[in-house]
Amino acid sequence: METKINNAMIALVQGDITREETEAIVNAANSGLKGGGGVDGAIHRAGGPSIMEECREIGYCSTGQAVVTGGGNLKAGYIIHTVGPVYSGGNRGEADLLKSAYLESLKKVTQNRLRSVSFPAISAGIYGYPPREAAHIALETTINYVKNHEDIELVRFVLFSRDIYDVFSDELKKMI
Ligand code: AR6
């Protein structure tokens, strides 16, 4: 499904983010930028070794922050690596950290003068964030951002499974 908010199309699709053609894609990384499983593993496998070389040079990214590398062999020219929180019950600042991961990623889009970006469901896999809460934070943060930033024209949420796609579309329908 998709909906227009201010100057931006917000689109939800089921699929593999490594195949996206937006100018940037976001990676759900870890603080050491060392690669791993999930979407992080898929991006490094599909994008080739130049991405890891750049990650090694950058060295570290705190939870809730974001760093940028090139896209290697991917169609996207930029990868925004952000680190979502590990979910441990919900009383350890997880919501603020997840919001910050989306916000800092969106700021990187603006700072690099890009107009389109694709996100995975940050923290909703290995890091264990409850999908519905994760979807709500993802969509609310993005909608608020594009309301104030006309530079962004397209934000795609690329959801890997039907289940997570359905949760995101339920939450988006409630917000529009
Ligand atoms: N395209 C889009 N989404 C994907 C893809 C893909 N190719 N592969 C998985 N997903 P996760 P996290 C979905 O675990 O929870 C890594 O080891 C997945 O189904 O990738 O933030 C990092 O190095 C889920 O819905 O990220 C960190 O150590 C969503 O992407 C840690 O995992 C996020 O799941 C980060 O955990």
Boltz pocket constraint, residues with backbone or C-beta under 6 A from the ligand:
constraints:
  - pocket:
      binder: B
      contacts: [[A, 15], [A, 16], [A, 17], [A, 18], [A, 28], [A, 29], [A, 30], [A, 35], [A, 36], [A, 37], [A, 38], [A, 39], [A, 40], [A, 41], [A, 42], [A, 43], [A, 84], [A, 85], [A, 120], [A, 121], [A, 122], [A, 123], [A, 124], [A, 125], [A, 126], [A, 127], [A, 128], [A, 129], [A, 158], [A, 159], [A, 160], [A, 161], [A, 164]]
      max_distance: 6.0
